[in-house]
């Protein structure tokens, strides 16, 4: 790995979103099994390369670990929204046992994110960078909505 790639990776792993994702993963680790793992190892379950995705059946029911990872991702986004705007952001994750559902993040009475989920047993991102990009995109839209509708967000 070249020095430029190392710097890029270090910057990515030290980004606010990745740090929050690791914090959220450690929060659900009641037995301390993540204590000795690196950032990359902790976030590895979120990475679903095309090869890994091919190994997962098209139709399947999500297990508790997958559902926990989905909650971690949206909890991390909510925590970042709170940190940026100073208002409480609340994620609501509603999933069926078949792997379909919806995620909302609200700030006050304002819905800042609404996403329909399908095939959650295949939830993941091609890379940590893509996961961060998705998180940054959602965060940007949410903060713009809060800025535009601050009265509703403050209720």
DSSP file (Angstrom, degrees, kcal/mol; ACC not computed):
  #  RESIDUE AA STRUCTURE BP1 BP2  ACC     N-H-->O    O-->H-N    N-H-->O    O-->H-N    TCO  KAPPA ALPHA  PHI   PSI    X-CA   Y-CA   Z-CA
    1    1 A X              0   0    0      0, 0.0     2,-0.0     0, 0.0     0, 0.0   0.000 360.0 360.0 360.0 132.2    0.0    0.0    0.0
    2    2 A X     >  -     0   0    0      1,-0.1     4,-2.0     4,-0.0     5,-0.1  -0.286 360.0-108.6 -77.0 165.9    1.4    3.4   -0.9
    3    3 A X  H  > S+     0   0    0      1,-0.2     4,-2.4     2,-0.2     5,-0.2   0.867 119.4  55.3 -62.2 -36.5    1.7    6.3    1.5
    4    4 A X  H  > S+     0   0    0      1,-0.2     4,-2.3     2,-0.2    -1,-0.2   0.904 108.5  47.6 -63.8 -41.2   -1.1    8.2   -0.3
    5    5 A X  H  > S+     0   0    0      2,-0.2     4,-2.7     1,-0.2    -1,-0.2   0.882 110.5  52.4 -67.1 -37.5   -3.4    5.2    0.1
    6    6 A X  H  X S+     0   0    0     -4,-2.0     4,-2.9     2,-0.2    -2,-0.2   0.923 110.1  47.9 -62.8 -44.7   -2.5    5.0    3.8
    7    7 A X  H  X S+     0   0    0     -4,-2.4     4,-2.6     2,-0.2    -2,-0.2   0.924 112.9  48.6 -62.3 -44.8   -3.2    8.6    4.4
    8    8 A X  H  X S+     0   0    0     -4,-2.3     4,-2.2     2,-0.2    -2,-0.2   0.923 113.9  46.1 -61.3 -44.8   -6.6    8.3    2.6
    9    9 A X  H  X S+     0   0    0     -4,-2.7     4,-2.9     2,-0.2     5,-0.2   0.919 112.4  50.2 -65.2 -43.6   -7.5    5.2    4.6
   10   10 A X  H  X S+     0   0    0     -4,-2.9     4,-1.5     1,-0.2    -1,-0.2   0.907 110.7  50.0 -61.6 -41.4   -6.4    6.8    7.9
   11   11 A X  H  < S+     0   0    0     -4,-2.6     4,-0.2    -5,-0.2    -1,-0.2   0.903 112.6  47.4 -62.4 -41.1   -8.5    9.9    7.0
   12   12 A X  H >< S+     0   0    0     -4,-2.2     3,-1.3     1,-0.2     6,-0.3   0.929 112.0  48.6 -65.3 -46.4  -11.5    7.7    6.3
   13   13 A X  H 3< S+     0   0    0     -4,-2.9    -1,-0.2     1,-0.3    -2,-0.2   0.727 113.9  47.5 -69.7 -21.2  -11.1    5.6    9.4
   14   14 A X  T 3< S+     0   0    0     -4,-1.5    -1,-0.3    -5,-0.2    -2,-0.2   0.361  86.0 121.3 -98.4   3.9  -10.8    8.8   11.5
   15   15 A X  S <> S-     0   0    0     -3,-1.3     4,-2.6    -4,-0.2     5,-0.2  -0.289  76.1-114.0 -67.0 155.0  -13.8   10.5    9.9
   16   16 A X  H  > S+     0   0    0      1,-0.2     4,-2.1     2,-0.2     5,-0.2   0.876 114.5  50.6 -58.0 -41.2  -16.6   11.5   12.2
   17   17 A X  H  > S+     0   0    0      2,-0.2     4,-2.4     1,-0.2    -1,-0.2   0.931 111.6  45.8 -66.1 -46.1  -19.1    9.1   10.6
   18   18 A X  H  > S+     0   0    0     -6,-0.3     4,-2.3     1,-0.2    -2,-0.2   0.903 112.1  52.1 -65.5 -40.7  -16.8    6.0   10.9
   19   19 A X  H  X S+     0   0    0     -4,-2.6     4,-2.2     1,-0.2    -1,-0.2   0.909 111.2  47.9 -60.7 -41.5  -15.9    6.9   14.5
   20   20 A X  H  X S+     0   0    0     -4,-2.1     4,-2.5    -5,-0.2    -2,-0.2   0.883 108.9  53.6 -68.1 -37.6  -19.6    7.1   15.4
   21   21 A X  H  X S+     0   0    0     -4,-2.4     4,-2.3     2,-0.2    -2,-0.2   0.924 110.6  46.8 -61.3 -43.4  -20.3    3.8   13.7
   22   22 A X  H  X S+     0   0    0     -4,-2.3     4,-2.6     2,-0.2    -2,-0.2   0.908 110.9  52.5 -64.8 -41.2  -17.5    2.2   15.8
   23   23 A X  H  X S+     0   0    0     -4,-2.2     4,-1.6     1,-0.2    -2,-0.2   0.919 111.1  47.0 -59.7 -43.8  -18.9    3.8   18.9
   24   24 A X  H  X S+     0   0    0     -4,-2.5     4,-1.1     2,-0.2    -1,-0.2   0.879 111.2  51.1 -67.5 -38.4  -22.4    2.5   18.1
   25   25 A X  H  < S+     0   0    0     -4,-2.3     3,-0.4     1,-0.2     4,-0.4   0.908 110.3  49.3 -65.1 -40.5  -21.0   -1.0   17.4
   26   26 A X  H >< S+     0   0    0     -4,-2.6     3,-0.9     1,-0.2    -1,-0.2   0.829 103.9  61.7 -66.7 -30.5  -19.2   -1.0   20.7
   27   27 A X  H 3< S+     0   0    0     -4,-1.6    -1,-0.2     1,-0.2    -2,-0.2   0.824 105.6  45.2 -65.8 -31.3  -22.4    0.1   22.5
   28   28 A X  T 3< S+     0   0    0     -4,-1.1     2,-1.4    -3,-0.4    -1,-0.2   0.487  89.3  95.8 -90.3  -1.5  -24.2   -3.1   21.5
   29   29 A X    X   +     0   0    0     -3,-0.9     3,-0.9    -4,-0.4    -1,-0.1  -0.658  45.8 169.1 -90.4  83.7  -21.2   -5.3   22.4
   30   30 A X  T 3  S+     0   0    0     -2,-1.4    -1,-0.2     1,-0.2    -4,-0.0   0.672  73.7  48.7 -73.1 -16.8  -22.3   -6.3   26.0
   31   31 A X  T 3  S-     0   0    0     -3,-0.1    -1,-0.2     0, 0.0    -2,-0.1   0.418 107.6-117.1-104.4   1.1  -19.6   -8.9   26.3
   32   32 A X    X   +     0   0    0     -3,-0.9     3,-1.2    -6,-0.2     4,-0.3   0.715  67.1 140.5  74.8  20.0  -16.6   -6.9   25.2
   33   33 A X  T 3  S+     0   0    0      1,-0.2     3,-0.3     2,-0.1    -1,-0.1   0.687  71.1  52.2 -71.1 -16.0  -15.8   -9.1   22.2
   34   34 A X  T >  S+     0   0    0      1,-0.2     3,-1.5    -5,-0.1    -1,-0.2   0.480  80.4  98.3 -93.1  -3.7  -15.0   -6.0   20.1
   35   35 A X  T <  S+     0   0    0     -3,-1.2    -1,-0.2     1,-0.3    -2,-0.1   0.833  90.3  35.6 -56.4 -37.6  -12.5   -4.6   22.6
   36   36 A X  T 3  S+     0   0    0     -4,-0.3    -1,-0.3    -3,-0.3     2,-0.2   0.371  97.1 105.0 -99.8   4.6   -9.4   -5.9   20.8
   37   37 A X    <   -     0   0    0     -3,-1.5     2,-0.1     1,-0.1    -3,-0.0  -0.578  67.7-123.6 -87.8 149.2  -10.7   -5.5   17.3
   38   38 A X     >  -     0   0    0     -2,-0.2     4,-2.3     1,-0.1     5,-0.2  -0.319  32.4-100.5 -79.0 169.7   -9.5   -2.7   14.9
   39   39 A X  H  > S+     0   0    0      1,-0.2     4,-2.2     2,-0.2     5,-0.2   0.916 124.4  50.5 -57.1 -45.6  -11.9   -0.2   13.3
   40   40 A X  H  > S+     0   0    0      1,-0.2     4,-0.8     2,-0.2    -1,-0.2   0.899 110.7  49.0 -62.2 -41.0  -11.8   -2.2   10.0
   41   41 A X  H  4 S+     0   0    0      1,-0.2     4,-0.4     2,-0.2     3,-0.3   0.872 110.6  50.4 -67.9 -36.4  -12.6   -5.5   11.8
   42   42 A X  H  < S+     0   0    0     -4,-2.3     3,-0.5     1,-0.2    -1,-0.2   0.887 115.9  41.6 -67.7 -38.2  -15.5   -3.9   13.7
   43   43 A X  H >X S+     0   0    0     -4,-2.2     3,-1.8     1,-0.2     4,-0.5   0.514  87.1  97.9 -87.9  -4.5  -17.0   -2.5   10.5
   44   44 A X  G >< S+     0   0    0     -4,-0.8     3,-1.5    -3,-0.3    -1,-0.2   0.838  74.0  61.7 -54.6 -38.1  -16.3   -5.6    8.5
   45   45 A X  G 34 S+     0   0    0     -3,-0.5    -1,-0.3    -4,-0.4    -2,-0.1   0.746 100.2  56.6 -63.1 -18.9  -19.9   -7.0    8.9
   46   46 A X  G <4 S+     0   0    0     -3,-1.8    79,-2.7    78,-0.1     2,-0.6   0.647  88.4  90.5 -82.5 -15.0  -21.2   -3.9    7.1
   47   47 A X  B <<  +a  125   0A   0     -3,-1.5     2,-0.5    -4,-0.5    79,-0.2  -0.731  50.3 176.1 -91.0 119.6  -19.0   -4.6    4.0
   48   48 A X        -     0   0    0     77,-3.0    79,-0.1    -2,-0.6    76,-0.1  -0.825  11.5-165.1-125.5  89.1  -20.8   -6.7    1.4
   49   49 A X     >  -     0   0    0     -2,-0.5     4,-2.8     1,-0.1     5,-0.2  -0.226  38.5-102.1 -67.4 163.0  -18.6   -7.1   -1.6
   50   50 A X  H  > S+     0   0    0      1,-0.2     4,-2.0     2,-0.2     5,-0.1   0.863 124.6  53.6 -56.1 -34.7  -20.2   -8.3   -4.8
   51   51 A X  H  > S+     0   0    0      2,-0.2     4,-1.0     1,-0.2    -1,-0.2   0.930 111.0  44.5 -66.2 -44.7  -18.6  -11.8   -4.1
   52   52 A X  H  > S+     0   0    0      1,-0.2     4,-0.6     2,-0.2     3,-0.4   0.891 111.6  53.9 -65.1 -39.0  -20.2  -11.9   -0.6
   53   53 A X  H >< S+     0   0    0     -4,-2.8     3,-1.1     1,-0.2    -1,-0.2   0.882 103.2  56.9 -64.1 -37.5  -23.5  -10.7   -2.0
   54   54 A X  H 3< S+     0   0    0     -4,-2.0    -1,-0.2     1,-0.2    -2,-0.2   0.816 102.6  56.0 -62.0 -30.4  -23.5  -13.5   -4.5
   55   55 A X  H 3< S+     0   0    0     -4,-1.0     2,-0.4    -3,-0.4    -1,-0.2   0.654  92.1  83.4 -77.4 -15.2  -23.2  -16.0   -1.7
   56   56 A X  S << S-     0   0    0     -3,-1.1     4,-0.1    -4,-0.6    66,-0.0  -0.766  89.3-113.5 -91.2 130.9  -26.4  -14.7    0.0
   57   57 A X        -     0   0    0     -2,-0.4    -2,-0.1     1,-0.1    -1,-0.1  -0.240  17.7-124.2 -61.5 151.1  -29.7  -16.1   -1.3
   58   58 A X  S    S+     0   0    0      1,-0.1     2,-0.5    -4,-0.1    -1,-0.1   0.903 100.8  42.4 -61.7 -42.2  -32.0  -13.6   -3.0
   59   59 A X  S    S+     0   0    0     62,-0.1     2,-0.3     2,-0.0    -1,-0.1  -0.915  79.9 125.7-110.7 130.7  -34.8  -14.5   -0.7
   60   60 A X        -     0   0    0     -2,-0.5     2,-0.4    38,-0.3    61,-0.3  -0.972  53.8-105.6-173.4 161.3  -34.1  -14.9    3.0
   61   61 A X        -     0   0    0     -2,-0.3    37,-0.2    60,-0.1     2,-0.1  -0.803  38.8-118.2 -97.8 138.4  -35.1  -13.8    6.5
   62   62 A X        -     0   0    0     -2,-0.4     2,-0.1    35,-0.3    59,-0.1  -0.473  24.4-138.8 -74.2 145.9  -32.7  -11.5    8.4
   63   63 A X     >  -     0   0    0     -2,-0.1     4,-2.0    58,-0.1     3,-0.2  -0.433  32.4 -94.7 -93.6 177.5  -31.2  -12.7   11.6
   64   64 A X  H  > S+     0   0    0      1,-0.2     4,-2.1     2,-0.2     5,-0.1   0.817 122.7  57.5 -63.8 -31.7  -30.8  -10.6   14.8
   65   65 A X  H  > S+     0   0    0      2,-0.2     4,-2.0     1,-0.2    -1,-0.2   0.905 107.1  47.2 -67.1 -41.0  -27.2   -9.6   13.9
   66   66 A X  H  > S+     0   0    0     -3,-0.2     4,-2.1     2,-0.2    -2,-0.2   0.927 112.7  49.2 -64.4 -44.8  -28.3   -8.1   10.6
   67   67 A X  H  X S+     0   0    0     -4,-2.0     4,-2.0     1,-0.2    -2,-0.2   0.866 109.6  52.6 -65.3 -34.7  -31.1   -6.2   12.3
   68   68 A X  H  X S+     0   0    0     -4,-2.1     4,-2.4     2,-0.2    -1,-0.2   0.898 107.7  51.6 -66.0 -40.1  -28.7   -5.0   14.9
   69   69 A X  H  X S+     0   0    0     -4,-2.0     4,-2.4     2,-0.2    -2,-0.2   0.888 107.9  51.9 -64.4 -38.3  -26.4   -3.7   12.2
   70   70 A X  H  X S+     0   0    0     -4,-2.1     4,-2.1     1,-0.2     5,-0.2   0.933 110.9  47.6 -62.8 -44.7  -29.2   -1.8   10.6
   71   71 A X  H  X S+     0   0    0     -4,-2.0     4,-2.5     1,-0.2    -2,-0.2   0.892 109.9  53.3 -63.2 -39.2  -30.1   -0.2   13.9
   72   72 A X  H  X S+     0   0    0     -4,-2.4     4,-2.5     2,-0.2    -2,-0.2   0.930 107.9  50.8 -60.6 -46.1  -26.4    0.7   14.4
   73   73 A X  H  X S+     0   0    0     -4,-2.4     4,-1.7     1,-0.2    -2,-0.2   0.932 116.2  39.6 -59.4 -48.3  -26.2    2.4   11.1
   74   74 A X  H  X S+     0   0    0     -4,-2.1     4,-2.1     2,-0.2    -1,-0.2   0.802 113.1  55.2 -76.9 -28.1  -29.3    4.6   11.6
   75   75 A X  H  X S+     0   0    0     -4,-2.5     4,-2.5    -5,-0.2    -1,-0.2   0.897 107.4  51.4 -65.1 -40.2  -28.4    5.2   15.3
   76   76 A X  H  X S+     0   0    0     -4,-2.5     4,-2.1    -5,-0.2    -2,-0.2   0.915 109.7  49.2 -63.1 -42.7  -25.1    6.5   14.2
   77   77 A X  H  X S+     0   0    0     -4,-1.7     4,-2.3     2,-0.2    -1,-0.2   0.918 111.0  50.1 -61.9 -42.7  -26.8    8.9   11.7
   78   78 A X  H  X S+     0   0    0     -4,-2.1     4,-2.5     1,-0.2    11,-0.2   0.908 109.5  51.0 -62.7 -42.3  -29.2   10.1   14.4
   79   79 A X  H  X S+     0   0    0     -4,-2.5     4,-2.2     1,-0.2    -1,-0.2   0.883 110.9  48.8 -63.2 -38.2  -26.3   10.8   16.8
   80   80 A X  H  X S+     0   0    0     -4,-2.1     4,-2.1     2,-0.2    -1,-0.2   0.886 109.2  51.9 -70.1 -38.1  -24.5   12.8   14.1
   81   81 A X  H  X S+     0   0    0     -4,-2.3     4,-2.5     2,-0.2     5,-0.4   0.937 111.0  48.8 -61.3 -45.4  -27.6   14.8   13.3
   82   82 A X  H  X S+     0   0    0     -4,-2.5     4,-2.6     1,-0.2    -2,-0.2   0.918 110.3  50.7 -58.6 -45.2  -27.9   15.6   17.0
   83   83 A X  H  < S+     0   0    0     -4,-2.2    -1,-0.2     1,-0.2    -2,-0.2   0.864 114.3  44.7 -62.9 -36.3  -24.3   16.6   17.2
   84   84 A X  H  < S+     0   0    0     -4,-2.1    -2,-0.2     1,-0.1    -1,-0.2   0.887 128.0  22.6 -76.9 -39.9  -24.6   18.9   14.2
   85   85 A X  H  < S-     0   0    0     -4,-2.5    -2,-0.2     2,-0.2    -3,-0.2   0.600  92.5-127.6-108.8 -12.8  -27.9   20.7   15.1
   86   86 A X  S  < S+     0   0    0     -4,-2.6     2,-0.3    -5,-0.4    -4,-0.1   0.563  71.9 113.7  78.3   7.1  -28.2   20.3   18.8
   87   87 A X  S    S-     0   0    0     -6,-0.3     2,-0.3    -5,-0.1    -1,-0.3  -0.837  77.1 -97.0-110.8 150.4  -31.7   18.8   18.7
   88   88 A X        -     0   0    0     -2,-0.3    20,-0.7    -3,-0.1     2,-0.5  -0.480  35.8-161.8 -69.6 126.8  -32.7   15.3   19.6
   89   89 A X  E     -B  107   0B   0     -2,-0.3     2,-0.5   -11,-0.2    18,-0.2  -0.940   4.6-163.5-110.4 130.9  -32.9   12.9   16.6
   90   90 A X  E     -B  106   0B   0     16,-2.9    16,-2.5    -2,-0.5     2,-0.3  -0.957   5.9-150.7-121.2 120.5  -34.8    9.7   17.0
   91   91 A X  E     -B  105   0B   0     -2,-0.5     2,-0.5    14,-0.2    14,-0.2  -0.703   6.8-165.2 -87.5 141.7  -34.5    6.7   14.7
   92   92 A X  E     -B  104   0B   0     12,-3.3    12,-2.4    -2,-0.3     2,-0.6  -0.972   5.9-174.3-125.3 114.6  -37.5    4.4   14.3
   93   93 A X  E     -B  103   0B   0     -2,-0.5     2,-0.5    10,-0.2    10,-0.2  -0.947   3.4-179.9-112.8 119.3  -36.7    1.1   12.6
   94   94 A X  E     +B  102   0B   0      8,-2.7     8,-2.3    -2,-0.6     2,-0.4  -0.950  10.9 168.6-122.4 110.1  -39.6   -1.2   11.8
   95   95 A X  E     -B  101   0B   0     -2,-0.5     6,-0.2     6,-0.2     2,-0.2  -0.949  25.2-140.3-124.1 141.4  -38.7   -4.5   10.2
   96   96 A X    >   -     0   0    0      4,-3.1     3,-1.5    -2,-0.4     4,-0.1  -0.502  34.3-106.9 -87.6 166.8  -40.8   -7.6    9.6
   97   97 A X  T 3  S+     0   0    0      1,-0.3   -35,-0.3    -2,-0.2    -1,-0.1   0.652 119.2  63.5 -69.2 -13.3  -39.3  -11.0   10.0
   98   98 A X  T 3  S-     0   0    0    -37,-0.2   -38,-0.3     2,-0.2    -1,-0.3   0.550 121.5-103.3 -86.5  -7.5  -39.3  -11.3    6.2
   99   99 A X  S <  S+     0   0    0     -3,-1.5    21,-1.7     1,-0.4     2,-0.3   0.722  81.9 117.2  96.1  22.6  -36.8   -8.4    5.9
  100  100 A X        +     0   0    0     18,-0.2    -4,-3.1    19,-0.2    -1,-0.4  -0.892  32.5 102.0-118.1 152.5  -39.0   -5.6    4.8
  101  101 A X  E     -BC  95 117B   0     16,-2.1    16,-2.8    -2,-0.3     2,-0.3  -0.983  52.7 -86.7 170.4-156.9  -39.7   -2.4    6.6
  102  102 A X  E     -BC  94 116B   0     -8,-2.3    -8,-2.7    -2,-0.3     2,-0.4  -0.993  15.8-152.4-149.2 148.2  -39.1    1.3    7.0
  103  103 A X  E     +BC  93 115B   0     12,-2.8    12,-2.8    -2,-0.3     2,-0.4  -0.994  15.3 180.0-125.3 130.7  -36.7    3.6    8.8
  104  104 A X  E     -BC  92 114B   0    -12,-2.4   -12,-3.3    -2,-0.4     2,-0.5  -0.965  12.2-162.6-123.5 144.7  -37.6    7.1    9.9
  105  105 A X  E     -BC  91 113B   0      8,-2.1     7,-2.5    -2,-0.4     8,-1.3  -0.993  16.9-169.5-123.2 124.5  -35.4    9.6   11.7
  106  106 A X  E     -BC  90 111B   0    -16,-2.5   -16,-2.9    -2,-0.5     2,-0.4  -0.865  18.1-166.9-114.9 148.2  -37.3   12.4   13.3
  107  107 A X  E >  S-BC  89 110B   0      3,-2.9     3,-2.2    -2,-0.4     2,-0.3  -0.965  75.4 -42.5-128.8 112.4  -36.2   15.7   14.9
  108  108 A X  T 3  S-     0   0    0    -20,-0.7    45,-0.2    -2,-0.4    46,-0.1  -0.542 124.9 -28.2  62.9-126.1  -39.0   17.2   16.9
  109  109 A X  T 3  S+     0   0    0     43,-2.1     2,-0.5    -2,-0.3    -1,-0.3   0.326 119.0 103.8 -98.7   6.1  -42.0   16.8   14.7
  110  110 A X  E <   -C  107   0B   0     -3,-2.2    -3,-2.9    42,-0.3     2,-0.8  -0.768  64.7-143.7 -96.3 128.9  -40.0   16.8   11.5
  111  111 A X  E     +C  106   0B   0     -2,-0.5    -5,-0.2    -5,-0.2     3,-0.1  -0.817  22.8 175.0 -87.6 111.9  -39.2   13.6    9.6
  112  112 A X  E     +     0   0B   0     -7,-2.5     2,-0.3    -2,-0.8    -6,-0.2   0.611  67.0  25.0 -96.7 -13.6  -35.7   14.2    8.3
  113  113 A X  E     +C  105   0B   0     -8,-1.3    -8,-2.1    29,-0.1     2,-0.4  -0.961  57.8 175.2-151.1 134.2  -35.2   10.8    6.8
  114  114 A X  E     +C  104   0B   0     -2,-0.3     2,-0.4   -10,-0.2   -10,-0.2  -0.958  13.1 169.5-139.8 116.8  -37.7    8.2    5.5
  115  115 A X  E     -C  103   0B   0    -12,-2.8   -12,-2.8    -2,-0.4     2,-0.4  -0.994  26.7-142.2-135.9 132.7  -36.4    5.1    3.8
  116  116 A X  E     -C  102   0B   0     -2,-0.4     2,-0.4   -14,-0.2   -14,-0.3  -0.772  23.1-150.7 -88.6 135.2  -38.1    1.9    2.8
  117  117 A X  E     +C  101   0B   0    -16,-2.8   -16,-2.1    -2,-0.4     2,-0.3  -0.886  17.5 175.3-111.5 139.3  -36.1   -1.2    3.4
  118  118 A X        +     0   0    0     -2,-0.4   -18,-0.2   -18,-0.2     4,-0.2  -0.968  64.9   8.4-135.6 153.4  -36.2   -4.4    1.4
  119  119 A X    >   +     0   0    0     -2,-0.3     3,-2.2   -21,-0.2   -19,-0.2   0.885  67.3 173.9  46.2  51.0  -34.1   -7.6    1.5
  120  120 A X  G >   +     0   0    0    -21,-1.7     3,-2.0     1,-0.3    -1,-0.1   0.676  66.6  77.5 -67.3 -15.0  -32.4   -6.5    4.7
  121  121 A X  G 3  S+     0   0    0    -61,-0.3    -1,-0.3     1,-0.3    -2,-0.1   0.678  97.6  48.8 -64.7 -12.9  -30.7   -9.8    5.0
  122  122 A X  G <  S+     0   0    0     -3,-2.2    -1,-0.3    -4,-0.2     2,-0.2   0.036  82.1 143.9-110.1  23.3  -28.4   -8.4    2.2
  123  123 A X    <   +     0   0    0     -3,-2.0     2,-0.3   -76,-0.0    -3,-0.1  -0.462  29.0  94.6 -68.1 127.4  -27.8   -5.1    4.0
  124  124 A X        -     0   0    0     -2,-0.2     2,-0.3   -76,-0.1   -77,-0.2  -0.956  60.8-108.6 169.6 178.6  -24.3   -3.8    3.5
  125  125 A X  B     -a   47   0A   0    -79,-2.7   -77,-3.0    -2,-0.3     3,-0.1  -0.936  26.4-120.1-131.5 150.9  -22.1   -1.6    1.4
  126  126 A X  S    S-     0   0    0     -2,-0.3     2,-0.3   -79,-0.2   -76,-0.1   0.794  93.6  -7.0 -62.7 -27.0  -19.3   -2.4   -1.1
  127  127 A X  S  > S-     0   0    0    -81,-0.1     4,-2.0     1,-0.1     5,-0.1  -0.969  71.8-102.0-158.5 167.5  -16.7   -0.6    1.0
  128  128 A X  H  > S+     0   0    0     -2,-0.3     4,-2.6     1,-0.2     5,-0.2   0.885 122.2  56.2 -63.0 -37.5  -16.3    1.6    4.1
  129  129 A X  H  > S+     0   0    0      1,-0.2     4,-2.5     2,-0.2    -1,-0.2   0.912 107.2  47.2 -60.8 -43.9  -15.9    4.5    1.8
  130  130 A X  H  > S+     0   0    0      2,-0.2     4,-2.3     1,-0.2    -1,-0.2   0.874 111.1  52.1 -66.8 -36.3  -19.3    3.8    0.2
  131  131 A X  H  X S+     0   0    0     -4,-2.0     4,-2.4     2,-0.2    -2,-0.2   0.929 111.1  47.1 -63.9 -44.3  -20.9    3.4    3.6
  132  132 A X  H  X S+     0   0    0     -4,-2.6     4,-3.0     2,-0.2     5,-0.2   0.910 110.4  52.7 -63.4 -42.6  -19.5    6.8    4.7
  133  133 A X  H  X S+     0   0    0     -4,-2.5     4,-2.2     2,-0.2    -1,-0.2   0.915 110.2  48.0 -59.5 -43.6  -20.7    8.4    1.4
  134  134 A X  H  X S+     0   0    0     -4,-2.3     4,-2.2     2,-0.2    -1,-0.2   0.920 113.1  48.0 -63.7 -44.0  -24.2    7.1    2.0
  135  135 A X  H  X S+     0   0    0     -4,-2.4     4,-2.6     1,-0.2    -2,-0.2   0.912 111.7  49.6 -62.0 -43.5  -24.1    8.3    5.6
  136  136 A X  H  X S+     0   0    0     -4,-3.0     4,-2.4     2,-0.2    -1,-0.2   0.878 109.9  51.9 -63.5 -37.8  -22.8   11.7    4.6
  137  137 A X  H  X S+     0   0    0     -4,-2.2     4,-2.0    -5,-0.2    -2,-0.2   0.937 112.3  44.4 -64.3 -46.9  -25.5   12.0    1.9
  138  138 A X  H  X S+     0   0    0     -4,-2.2     4,-2.5     1,-0.2    -2,-0.2   0.912 114.0  51.0 -63.8 -42.8  -28.3   11.2    4.4
  139  139 A X  H  X S+     0   0    0     -4,-2.6     4,-2.6     1,-0.2     5,-0.2   0.903 108.8  51.4 -61.3 -43.0  -26.8   13.6    7.0
  140  140 A X  H  X S+     0   0    0     -4,-2.4     4,-1.9     2,-0.2    -1,-0.2   0.923 112.0  45.2 -61.8 -46.4  -26.6   16.4    4.4
  141  141 A X  H  X S+     0   0    0     -4,-2.0     4,-2.3     2,-0.2    -1,-0.2   0.911 113.3  51.1 -64.2 -43.1  -30.2   16.1    3.4
  142  142 A X  H  X S+     0   0    0     -4,-2.5     4,-2.4     1,-0.2    -2,-0.2   0.922 110.8  47.5 -62.5 -44.9  -31.4   15.8    7.0
  143  143 A X  H  X S+     0   0    0     -4,-2.6     4,-2.2     1,-0.2    -1,-0.2   0.858 110.4  52.8 -66.8 -34.2  -29.5   18.9    8.1
  144  144 A X  H  X S+     0   0    0     -4,-1.9     4,-2.3    -5,-0.2    -1,-0.2   0.918 109.8  48.6 -65.0 -43.0  -30.8   20.9    5.1
  145  145 A X  H  X S+     0   0    0     -4,-2.3     4,-2.4     2,-0.2    -2,-0.2   0.909 110.7  50.7 -62.2 -42.4  -34.4   19.9    6.1
  146  146 A X  H  < S+     0   0    0     -4,-2.4     7,-0.2     1,-0.2    -1,-0.2   0.900 111.2  49.1 -63.3 -40.0  -33.8   20.9    9.7
  147  147 A X  H >< S+     0   0    0     -4,-2.2     3,-0.7     1,-0.2    -1,-0.2   0.898 114.6  44.4 -64.5 -40.9  -32.4   24.3    8.5
  148  148 A X  H 3< S+     0   0    0     -4,-2.3    -2,-0.2     1,-0.2    -1,-0.2   0.816 126.2  30.4 -74.3 -31.1  -35.4   24.9    6.2
  149  149 A X  T 3X S+     0   0    0     -4,-2.4     4,-2.2    -5,-0.2     3,-0.3  -0.356  71.5 146.2-125.2  52.0  -38.0   23.8    8.8
  150  150 A X  H <>  +     0   0    0     -3,-0.7     4,-1.6     1,-0.2    -1,-0.1   0.803  70.0  58.3 -64.0 -30.8  -36.4   24.7   12.1
  151  151 A X  H  4 S+     0   0    0      2,-0.2     4,-0.4     1,-0.2    -1,-0.2   0.931 110.0  42.9 -63.9 -44.0  -39.7   25.6   13.7
  152  152 A X  H >4 S+     0   0    0     -3,-0.3   -43,-2.1     1,-0.2     3,-1.0   0.886 113.4  52.4 -68.9 -38.7  -41.1   22.1   13.1
  153  153 A X  H 3< S+     0   0    0     -4,-2.2    -1,-0.2     1,-0.2    -2,-0.2   0.793 106.2  55.3 -67.4 -27.6  -37.8   20.5   14.2
  154  154 A X  T 3<        0   0    0     -4,-1.6    -1,-0.2     1,-0.2    -2,-0.2   0.541 360.0 360.0 -83.4  -7.1  -37.8   22.5   17.4
  155  155 A X    <         0   0    0     -3,-1.0    -1,-0.2    -4,-0.4    -2,-0.1   0.498 360.0 360.0 -72.2 360.0  -41.2   21.3   18.5
